[in-house]
């Protein structure tokens, strides 16, 4: 697939994920937040926690989306999340990482809570 189409598909997937998260009670506070440590697709608040959401699109299901998260990507997400919280003086606030898995075949979004629980 050409690069431009991937960008368009990615942006559409993030919009789908944002809508699904809002429907599930998340309050989106930032989109595509960047810092030297990395990028976070969506940042939200949900049930008293900061939630850092990685949006992944795939046609092979949620498990494939989870498996596509490399150690390097996870490290970048963690560092970026810590930088975000630090920028708000919220270093001690509870937070978690959720995954929004977009199934391109069906157009559905599955939210995996605590996807990066360690």
C-alpha positions in Angstrom: 0.0 0.0 0.0 1.4 3.4 -0.9 2.7 5.6 2.0 0.0 8.3 1.5 -2.8 5.7 1.8 -1.3 4.4 5.0 -1.3 7.9 6.5 -4.9 8.4 5.5 -5.9 5.0 6.8 -4.0 5.7 10.1 -5.7 9.0 10.5 -9.1 7.4 9.9 -8.2 4.7 12.4 -7.3 7.2 15.0 -10.6 9.0 14.5 -12.5 5.7 14.8 -10.5 4.9 18.0 -11.3 8.3 19.5 -15.0 7.9 18.8 -15.0 4.4 20.4 -13.1 5.7 23.4 -15.5 8.6 23.9 -18.4 6.2 23.7 -16.8 4.1 26.4 -16.5 7.2 28.7 -12.9 8.3 28.0 -12.3 12.0 27.9 -9.7 12.7 25.2 -7.2 15.5 26.2 -4.5 15.2 23.5 -4.0 13.7 20.1 -0.6 12.7 18.5 1.4 14.2 21.4 5.1 14.3 20.5 8.2 14.8 22.5 11.9 13.8 22.1 11.1 10.5 23.8 8.3 9.5 21.3 4.7 10.0 20.3 1.5 9.0 21.9 -1.5 8.6 19.6 -4.2 9.5 22.1 -4.1 10.7 25.7 -7.3 10.5 27.8 -8.6 10.5 31.3 -10.8 7.6 32.3 -12.0 6.5 35.8 -9.5 8.8 37.6 -6.5 7.7 35.6 -4.4 9.1 32.8 -4.7 6.7 29.8 -2.1 6.6 27.0 -3.6 4.9 24.0 -1.7 3.3 21.2 -3.9 2.9 18.1 -3.0 -0.2 16.0 -4.7 -1.2 12.8 -4.7 -4.7 11.5 -6.7 -7.3 9.7 -5.5 -10.2 11.7 -7.2 -9.5 15.0 -6.4 -7.9 18.4 -3.7 -10.5 19.3 -1.8 -9.5 16.2 -2.1 -5.8 17.1 -0.7 -6.6 20.6 2.1 -8.7 19.2 3.1 -5.8 16.9 4.2 -3.7 19.9 7.9 -4.2 20.1 10.0 -3.7 23.2 11.4 -0.6 21.6 8.0 0.8 20.9 6.8 0.0 24.5 9.9 1.8 25.9 9.2 4.9 23.8 5.6 4.9 25.0 6.6 4.6 28.6 9.2 7.4 28.3 6.8 9.6 26.4 4.0 9.0 29.0 6.4 9.9 31.8 7.4 13.1 29.9 3.8 14.1 29.4 2.9 13.6 33.1 6.1 15.5 34.1 5.1 18.4 31.8 1.9 18.7 33.8 3.6 18.2 37.2 1.5 15.0 37.5 4.4 12.6 38.0 2.7 10.7 40.8 -0.7 10.4 39.0 -2.0 6.9 38.2 -1.8 5.9 34.6 -2.2 3.0 32.3 -1.7 2.1 28.6 -4.6 0.9 26.6 -4.7 -0.4 23.0 -7.3 0.6 20.5 -7.2 -2.2 17.9 -8.8 -1.3 14.6 -10.0 -4.2 12.5 -9.8 -2.8 8.9 -11.9 -5.6 7.5 -14.9 -5.1 9.8 -14.3 -1.5 10.8 -14.6 -2.4 14.5 -12.6 -1.0 17.3 -11.6 -3.2 20.3 -10.3 -1.4 23.4 -7.8 -3.4 25.4 -7.4 -2.0 28.9 -4.0 -2.2 30.5 -2.6 -3.6 27.3 1.0 -3.0 28.5 0.5 -4.2 32.0 3.8 -5.4 33.4 
